[in-house]
């Protein structure tokens, strides 16, 4: 099961990530952006400031919306894509 966290603001999101030892970076992804299946050599938090972003892990998927985020564990195969016709503003935070 994919666990989704929720924050009330970007500031709260970033503060929480830093407190947990993650290093937040802000990105904007255009409609149609797709990241094929891949892994990372570290844990990370994928979170959304605006727009909708689908994360697929195995046979499960979740659509992250504004304020939502989740931990993607090191070595877990996953893919991601922008949903709809709006850009996604994302906070991607690898474990530091």
C-alpha positions as CSV (number, residue, x, y, z in Angstrom):
1,X,0.0,0.0,0.0
2,X,1.3,3.5,-0.9
3,X,1.3,5.8,2.1
4,X,0.6,9.5,1.3
5,X,1.4,12.3,3.7
6,X,-0.3,15.7,3.5
7,X,1.0,19.2,4.4
8,X,-1.0,22.4,4.5
9,X,1.6,24.6,2.8
10,X,4.9,24.4,0.9
11,X,6.7,25.9,3.9
12,X,5.3,23.2,6.2
13,X,6.3,20.6,3.6
14,X,9.9,21.8,3.3
15,X,10.3,22.3,7.1
16,X,9.1,18.7,7.7
17,X,11.4,17.3,5.1
18,X,14.4,19.1,6.5
19,X,13.6,18.0,10.0
20,X,13.6,14.4,8.8
21,X,17.0,14.7,7.1
22,X,15.8,15.2,3.5
23,X,17.1,17.9,1.2
24,X,14.3,19.6,-0.8
25,X,14.6,20.8,-4.4
26,X,11.8,22.5,-6.3
27,X,11.0,21.5,-9.9
28,X,8.4,22.3,-12.5
29,X,7.3,19.6,-14.9
30,X,5.3,20.4,-18.0
31,X,2.1,18.5,-19.0
32,X,3.0,15.2,-20.7
33,X,6.2,14.7,-18.6
34,X,6.8,11.0,-18.0
35,X,9.6,9.3,-16.0
36,X,9.9,5.7,-17.1
37,X,10.5,2.9,-14.5
38,X,13.6,3.6,-12.5
39,X,15.2,3.3,-9.0
40,X,17.3,5.6,-6.8
41,X,20.3,4.8,-4.6
42,X,18.7,6.7,-1.7
43,X,15.3,7.2,0.0
44,X,13.5,10.3,-1.2
45,X,10.2,12.2,-0.7
46,X,8.2,13.1,-3.8
47,X,5.7,15.9,-3.1
48,X,3.4,18.2,-5.0
49,X,2.9,21.9,-4.5
50,X,0.5,22.3,-7.4
51,X,-0.9,20.2,-10.2
52,X,-1.3,16.4,-10.2
53,X,1.4,13.8,-10.4
54,X,0.9,10.0,-10.7
55,X,3.4,7.7,-9.0
56,X,3.3,4.0,-10.0
57,X,5.0,1.3,-7.8
58,X,4.4,-2.2,-9.0
59,X,0.7,-2.7,-9.6
60,X,-0.3,0.3,-7.4
61,X,-0.6,3.9,-8.3
62,X,-1.5,7.1,-6.5
63,X,-2.2,10.6,-7.8
64,X,-0.5,13.2,-5.6
65,X,-2.2,16.6,-5.5
66,X,-1.3,19.9,-3.8
67,X,0.1,19.2,-0.4
68,X,0.6,15.5,-0.9
69,X,3.8,13.6,-0.7
70,X,5.2,10.1,-0.2
71,X,8.5,8.4,0.5
72,X,10.0,6.4,-2.4
73,X,12.3,3.9,-0.8
74,X,15.9,3.2,-2.1
75,X,15.9,0.6,-4.8
76,X,12.1,0.5,-5.4
77,X,11.2,0.5,-9.1
78,X,8.7,3.2,-9.8
79,X,7.6,5.6,-12.6
80,X,5.9,8.9,-12.5
81,X,3.9,11.2,-14.8
82,X,2.1,14.6,-14.9
83,X,-1.6,14.1,-15.0
84,X,-3.8,16.5,-16.9
85,X,-3.0,19.7,-18.8
86,X,-1.4,21.7,-15.9
87,X,2.3,21.8,-15.0
88,X,3.3,20.2,-11.7
89,X,5.3,22.1,-9.2
90,X,7.1,19.4,-7.2
91,X,9.4,19.2,-4.2
92,X,11.8,16.3,-4.7
93,X,13.8,15.6,-1.5
94,X,16.6,13.0,-1.4
95,X,17.8,11.8,2.0
96,X,20.8,13.8,2.9
